[in-house]
Structures are given as structure tokens and as C-alpha cells.
Amino acid sequence: MKPTLCILTLSLLLPACLSQAAESAAQSSIDTSSSAALRPRVEPAPQQQGMLDLARALSLAPETEANWLETNSDRSLTLYQPANQAEPAGAVVLLPDEHSHPDWPQDLHPLRTGLARHGWDTLSIALPPATPMPVPPRSRPDAADPGAVEAGTAEADGADAALQQTAETRTQESAIPPMELYAQRVIKICEAAIRHLESRQRDYLIFLGSGTGATWAALCAREFQPSHPLGLTLLNARHPATPGAPQITQLLAELDIPVLDIYQANASAIESARLRTNSARRAALQSYHASQLPGQLPDDAGALLLREVRGRIQRYLMPRPLTRPAAAQVDEQQPGR
């Protein structure tokens, strides 16, 4: 009799237990699907990862200090190389072309290391990454799962409300064009670089921009020329492809410092250099000097580029207190004076 009662009891309890287990599993599946669907999207940052890799690669490089400059919105890698003499002529701040980095082998590496060998501190800066398009938030679960849709509706409505509130709080920021925001970020990084060099008692600075970096170098030179003794070197200057970027010809018209414009000879570069020269003439920029390099540089690890850039800096951009006319030096050496 007892075995019969046990069997009957189990037969009554088993369906209820199985039903409860099935409901628990379904609810767990819905919660897991909902949480997975609402997981925020993480955008890859290849440029930042590249800067980390570059910093690690240069950590063992002799005499190169890999540091990070931080502002409110950016953290940029800088490569500092001290001059090989007791009293440097000044410091050169190098800005790379877009899609390159502060130690680009074709131009910035030979310049930042070579100018340091000839009496200049150099600081090569990674420009901030361009502002990406906003990533749409995942506020809805997968439509293929009706249960997940029903379970995630309330949570999605809350996420939509939060997004709307965030959008309202950023209305004033969104009124500023994205490229103008980017220009402010570049200026902040260069301001931090100037403070870093001033802490090392480097007062005279030269901004040297390569490619599109020349546009940002001209922008920073215009920004800081009232308060700092500056020079500017443009190397193969190009306009950034992003709409809304500042025009380098307009920036030149607003400068009151010595400018050295160096470019390699090809059809587009010659025409762009002509436009920059005309802009400098219209603005009566007295200390503007354009120099042309061969269209194809030899494979000499940047030796020719360094020689040409250094020679022109020595001739046109040396700060006045450090250079005196030869006649004055001869007069001082004559006896009886």
C-alpha cells in the first residue's frame, strides 16, 4: 500500500515541479536576452591603441621620453627629445599629418631626433582623434524574440527617456560645429605642450606641422602668438579633409610671426603653395619664406629633409636675441672702440 501511495504522490508532484522549472528557465532566458540586448555598444579605438603600442615601443629608446598630456577631454602621447647641448636654441613642437603618428618615419622621426642633435628640444604630439559619429544606443531587444521584446519594453522606455534628457542637456554643445570643437581640443593639447616646455625653461618655440598637421600648427601659432615668442614651419601643408576645418590661407593672413613654408614639388603642392604665398603677400606678412624641395626625396633616412629644414630654420626663424649682424661683431672686436 505504501509504495502505491508514494507512486501516486510523485505522479502528482512531478508535473508541478517540471512546470515551475520550465517557467524559471524561461524567465532566466528572457532576463539574459534582455540584458544582452541592452548592453551598451563599445566603439573600437584603434588610434588610442596605436599610441599605447608606440609608447611601449619607444619606452626603451635612448633619450626619448614618452609622456602623456592630459586635458579635460583628451589624453595625447608626446615624444620629448632634449637638445644635445647645454643651452638649446629653443624648442620645436611637431604636429603630424592625419592618419600618421608622432614618430612617423618619413618626416617626424628624422626631424625630431635630428633637430635635437643640432641644439633644439623637440616635442612631437599626437593629435586628438577626430570626433566620431554618435553610436546609436541599444534601447530595444532583438525583435526576433517576442518574449524578450515584451520583457524589455519598460526598460527600453526608461533608456529612451534618459537619452532624451541627455540630448536636452547637450543642446548648447551641439550648437557648436564639430570641427570647431575639434580645433578647441587641439589648442588645449598645444597649450599643455607649451606649459610642459616652459617648465623646462624653453621660451622660444617653433610649431612645425606636417601635411594636415600644418593647418593645426598655424591655428595654434595664431592662438599663442600674442603671449609667446614663436616661429612657424609648414611642411607639405595640406588642408584637412574634414568639412569645417580652418583654411590655412586665412590663418596665414592673421599671423604676425616668421613663417617658413617648405613643400615638395608636384602640381598640386605648387598650386597650393602659390595660394599661400599670395595670401601672405596680401596680408603684408614680411617674414614669410617659401622653399621648394625635390618632388622625390632620396632614400637617406630623412637626412636631406633634416638638412633642408634645419638650414632654413637657422636662416629664417632663429630668434633675434640669438643672432647678431656680423658687422656688429667685427666692430666690437676692433681695438680703440
C-alpha positions as CSV (number, residue, x, y, z in Angstrom):
1,M,0.0,0.0,0.0
2,K,2.7,2.4,0.9
3,P,4.6,2.0,-2.4
4,T,1.4,2.7,-4.2
5,L,0.9,6.0,-2.2
6,C,4.4,7.1,-2.9
7,I,4.0,6.5,-6.6
8,L,0.7,8.4,-6.6
9,T,2.3,11.3,-4.7
10,L,5.2,11.5,-7.1
11,S,3.0,11.4,-10.1
12,L,1.0,14.4,-8.7
13,L,4.1,16.5,-7.7
14,L,6.3,15.8,-10.7
15,P,4.3,17.8,-13.3
16,A,4.1,20.8,-11.0
17,C,7.9,20.8,-10.4
18,L,8.6,20.4,-14.1
19,S,6.2,23.3,-14.9
20,Q,7.8,25.5,-12.3
21,A,11.3,24.7,-13.5
22,A,10.3,25.4,-17.1
23,E,8.9,28.8,-16.0
24,S,12.1,29.7,-14.2
25,A,14.2,28.7,-17.2
26,A,12.1,30.8,-19.5
27,Q,12.2,33.8,-17.2
28,S,16.0,33.4,-16.9
29,S,16.3,33.2,-20.7
30,I,14.2,36.4,-21.0
31,D,16.3,38.3,-18.5
32,T,19.6,37.1,-20.1
33,S,18.3,38.1,-23.6
34,S,17.1,41.4,-22.4
35,S,20.4,42.3,-20.6
36,A,22.4,41.2,-23.7
37,A,20.2,43.3,-26.0
38,L,20.6,46.4,-23.7
39,R,24.3,46.0,-23.4
40,P,25.9,49.3,-24.5
41,R,28.0,49.3,-27.7
42,V,31.7,49.9,-27.3
43,E,33.3,51.5,-30.2
44,P,36.9,50.4,-31.1
45,A,39.6,53.0,-30.6
46,P,42.4,51.9,-33.0
47,Q,44.3,55.2,-32.8
48,Q,44.5,55.2,-29.0
49,Q,45.6,51.6,-29.1
50,G,48.3,52.5,-31.7
51,M,49.5,55.3,-29.4
52,L,49.8,52.8,-26.5
53,D,51.8,50.4,-28.7
54,L,54.1,53.3,-29.9
55,A,54.7,54.4,-26.3
56,R,55.7,50.8,-25.3
57,A,57.9,50.5,-28.4
58,L,59.7,53.8,-27.5
59,S,60.0,53.1,-23.8
60,L,63.5,51.6,-24.4
61,A,64.5,54.2,-27.0
62,P,67.6,56.2,-25.9
63,E,66.9,59.8,-24.9
64,T,63.2,59.8,-25.9
65,E,60.7,60.5,-23.2
66,A,57.2,59.2,-23.9
67,N,54.8,61.2,-21.9
68,W,51.0,61.8,-21.9
69,L,49.5,65.2,-21.9
70,E,46.0,65.4,-20.5
71,T,43.2,67.9,-20.9
72,N,39.6,67.8,-19.9
73,S,38.7,65.7,-22.9
74,D,41.8,64.1,-24.3
75,R,45.0,62.2,-23.4
76,S,47.7,62.6,-26.0
77,L,51.0,60.9,-26.4
78,T,54.1,63.2,-26.7
79,L,57.7,62.3,-27.5
80,Y,60.2,64.6,-25.9
81,Q,63.8,64.7,-27.1
82,P,66.2,67.0,-25.3
83,A,68.8,69.0,-27.2
84,N,72.4,67.8,-27.3
85,Q,73.9,71.0,-25.9
86,A,73.8,72.9,-22.6
87,E,71.9,76.0,-23.9
88,P,69.3,75.0,-26.6
89,A,68.2,77.5,-29.2
90,G,64.6,76.7,-28.2
91,A,62.0,74.0,-28.7
92,V,60.2,72.6,-31.8
93,V,56.7,71.3,-31.4
94,L,55.9,68.9,-34.1
95,L,52.3,68.0,-35.2
96,P,51.8,65.0,-37.5
97,D,49.7,64.6,-40.6
98,E,46.3,62.8,-40.2
99,H,46.5,59.0,-40.2
100,S,50.1,59.2,-39.0
101,H,51.7,59.4,-35.6
102,P,54.3,61.4,-33.7
103,D,57.2,59.2,-34.8
104,W,56.3,58.8,-38.5
105,P,59.4,57.5,-40.2
106,Q,59.2,59.6,-43.4
107,D,59.3,63.0,-41.7
108,L,58.7,63.4,-37.9
109,H,61.2,60.8,-36.8
110,P,64.2,62.3,-38.6
111,L,63.2,65.8,-37.7
112,R,62.5,65.3,-34.0
113,T,65.7,63.3,-33.5
114,G,67.9,65.3,-35.9
115,L,66.9,68.8,-34.7
116,A,67.7,67.6,-31.1
117,R,71.2,66.7,-32.3
118,H,71.6,70.3,-33.5
119,G,70.5,72.2,-30.5
120,W,66.7,72.1,-30.3
121,D,64.5,70.4,-27.8
122,T,61.7,68.6,-29.7
123,L,58.3,67.6,-28.6
124,S,56.2,65.6,-31.1
125,I,52.5,65.4,-30.2
126,A,49.8,63.0,-31.2
127,L,46.7,65.0,-32.3
128,P,43.4,64.0,-30.7
129,P,41.3,61.6,-32.7
130,A,38.5,63.2,-34.7
131,T,35.1,63.3,-33.1
132,P,33.3,60.1,-34.3
133,M,29.7,59.9,-35.4
134,P,27.5,59.1,-32.4
135,V,26.8,55.3,-31.9
136,P,23.0,54.6,-31.7
137,P,22.2,53.2,-28.3
138,R,20.8,49.7,-27.9
139,S,17.5,50.5,-26.4
140,R,15.4,47.7,-27.9
141,P,15.9,43.9,-27.6
142,D,16.1,41.6,-30.6
143,A,12.8,41.8,-32.4
144,A,13.1,38.0,-33.3
145,D,12.4,37.1,-29.7
146,P,8.8,38.2,-28.7
147,G,9.3,37.3,-25.1
148,A,12.4,39.5,-24.9
149,V,10.6,42.4,-26.6
150,E,7.8,42.2,-24.0
151,A,10.2,41.9,-21.1
152,G,12.5,44.8,-22.3
153,T,9.8,47.3,-23.2
154,A,9.7,49.0,-19.8
155,E,13.5,49.1,-19.5
156,A,13.8,50.5,-23.1
157,D,11.3,53.2,-22.4
158,G,13.4,54.3,-19.4
159,A,16.5,54.3,-21.6
160,D,14.8,56.4,-24.2
161,A,13.8,58.9,-21.5
162,A,17.3,59.1,-20.2
163,L,18.7,59.6,-23.7
164,Q,16.2,62.4,-24.4
165,Q,17.2,64.1,-21.2
166,T,20.9,63.8,-22.1
167,A,20.2,65.2,-25.5
168,E,18.4,68.2,-24.0
169,T,21.3,68.9,-21.6
170,R,23.8,68.9,-24.6
171,T,21.8,71.3,-26.8
172,Q,24.2,74.1,-26.3
173,E,27.2,71.9,-27.1
174,S,25.6,70.5,-30.2
175,A,25.1,74.0,-31.5
176,I,28.9,74.3,-31.9
177,P,30.1,72.7,-35.2
178,P,32.1,69.5,-34.5
179,M,35.2,70.8,-36.3
180,E,35.2,73.9,-34.1
181,L,35.1,71.6,-31.1
182,Y,38.0,69.6,-32.5
183,A,40.0,72.8,-33.0
184,Q,39.5,73.7,-29.4
185,R,40.8,70.2,-28.4
186,V,43.9,70.7,-30.5
187,I,44.5,74.2,-28.9
188,K,44.2,72.7,-25.4
189,I,46.7,70.0,-26.2
190,C,49.2,72.5,-27.6
191,E,48.6,74.7,-24.6
192,A,49.5,71.8,-22.3
193,A,52.6,71.2,-24.5
194,I,53.7,74.8,-24.1
195,R,53.4,74.6,-20.3
196,H,55.4,71.4,-20.4
197,L,58.2,73.1,-22.3
198,E,58.1,76.2,-20.2
199,S,58.7,74.0,-17.2
200,R,62.0,73.1,-18.8
201,Q,62.9,76.8,-19.3
202,R,62.3,76.7,-23.1
203,D,60.8,80.1,-24.1
204,Y,61.2,80.3,-27.9
205,L,59.1,77.8,-29.7
206,I,58.6,76.8,-33.3
207,F,55.4,75.0,-34.3
208,L,56.2,72.6,-37.2
209,G,53.3,70.8,-38.8
210,S,53.5,68.2,-41.5
211,G,50.6,67.6,-44.0
212,T,47.3,68.4,-42.4
213,G,49.2,69.0,-39.2
214,A,50.5,72.2,-40.8
215,T,46.9,73.6,-40.6
216,W,46.7,72.9,-36.9
217,A,50.2,74.3,-36.3
218,A,49.2,77.5,-38.0
219,L,46.0,77.6,-35.8
220,C,48.0,77.2,-32.6
221,A,50.6,79.7,-33.7
222,R,47.8,82.3,-34.3
223,E,46.3,81.4,-30.9
224,F,49.5,81.8,-28.9
225,Q,51.4,84.5,-30.8
226,P,50.3,87.4,-28.5
227,S,51.8,85.8,-25.4
228,H,54.8,83.7,-26.7
229,P,57.8,84.3,-28.9
230,L,57.0,81.9,-31.8
231,G,58.0,80.7,-35.3
232,L,56.0,78.5,-37.7
233,T,57.2,75.9,-40.2
234,L,54.8,74.3,-42.7
235,L,55.9,71.1,-44.3
236,N,54.0,69.9,-47.3
237,A,50.9,71.7,-45.9
238,R,47.5,70.2,-46.8
239,H,44.0,71.1,-45.8
240,P,42.2,68.6,-43.6
241,A,39.6,66.6,-45.5
242,T,37.0,67.1,-42.7
243,P,34.5,69.8,-43.6
244,G,34.7,72.9,-41.5
245,A,38.4,72.8,-40.8
246,P,40.1,76.2,-40.8
247,Q,41.6,77.4,-44.0
248,I,45.4,77.7,-43.8
249,T,45.4,80.7,-46.2
250,Q,43.1,82.6,-43.8
251,L,45.3,81.6,-40.8
252,L,48.4,83.0,-42.5
253,A,46.7,86.3,-43.0
254,E,46.2,86.6,-39.3
255,L,49.8,85.8,-38.3
256,D,52.5,88.2,-37.2
257,I,55.4,85.8,-36.7
258,P,58.1,84.4,-39.0
259,V,56.7,81.6,-41.3
260,L,58.7,79.0,-43.2
261,D,56.7,77.2,-45.9
262,I,58.5,74.1,-47.2
263,Y,56.9,71.8,-49.8
264,Q,57.9,69.1,-52.2
265,A,57.4,69.9,-55.9
266,N,54.4,68.4,-57.6
267,A,51.5,70.0,-59.4
268,S,49.0,70.2,-56.5
269,A,51.6,71.3,-54.0
270,I,53.0,74.1,-56.2
271,E,49.5,75.5,-56.7
272,S,48.7,75.3,-53.0
273,A,52.0,77.0,-52.2
274,R,51.2,79.8,-54.7
275,L,47.9,80.4,-52.9
276,R,49.6,80.5,-49.5
277,T,52.2,82.9,-50.9
278,N,49.6,85.2,-52.3
279,S,47.7,85.2,-49.0
280,A,50.9,86.1,-47.1
281,R,51.6,89.0,-49.6
282,R,48.1,90.4,-49.3
283,A,48.5,90.4,-45.5
284,A,51.9,92.1,-45.8
285,L,53.5,89.2,-43.8
286,Q,57.1,90.3,-44.0
287,S,58.7,87.2,-42.6
288,Y,57.2,84.7,-44.9
289,H,59.6,82.4,-46.8
290,A,58.6,79.7,-49.2
291,S,61.1,76.9,-50.2
292,Q,60.7,74.1,-52.6
293,L,62.2,70.6,-52.2
294,P,62.5,67.9,-54.9
295,G,59.4,66.0,-55.7
296,Q,61.1,62.7,-54.8
297,L,63.4,62.7,-51.8
298,P,66.2,60.2,-51.7
299,D,66.1,57.2,-49.5
300,D,68.5,58.5,-47.0
301,A,66.5,58.1,-43.8
302,G,65.4,61.7,-43.9
303,A,68.9,63.2,-44.0
304,L,68.1,65.6,-46.8
305,L,64.8,66.7,-45.3
306,L,66.6,67.3,-41.9
307,R,69.3,69.3,-43.6
308,E,66.9,71.5,-45.6
309,V,64.6,72.1,-42.7
310,R,67.3,72.8,-40.2
311,G,69.2,75.1,-42.6
312,R,66.1,77.2,-43.3
313,I,65.1,77.4,-39.6
314,Q,68.7,78.6,-38.9
315,R,68.4,81.2,-41.6
316,Y,64.9,82.5,-41.2
317,L,63.4,81.5,-37.8
318,M,66.2,81.9,-35.4
319,P,65.1,84.2,-32.6
320,R,66.6,87.7,-32.9
321,P,68.3,87.8,-29.5
322,L,70.4,84.8,-30.5
323,T,71.6,86.3,-33.8
324,R,73.6,89.5,-34.4
325,P,74.9,91.0,-37.6
326,A,78.5,90.1,-38.5
327,A,79.4,93.7,-38.9
328,A,78.4,94.5,-35.3
329,Q,80.6,91.6,-34.1
330,V,83.6,92.9,-36.0
331,D,83.2,96.4,-34.7
332,E,83.2,95.1,-31.1
333,Q,86.4,93.3,-31.7
334,Q,88.2,96.3,-33.2
335,P,90.6,97.9,-30.6
336,G,90.1,101.5,-29.6
337,R,86.3,101.4,-29.8
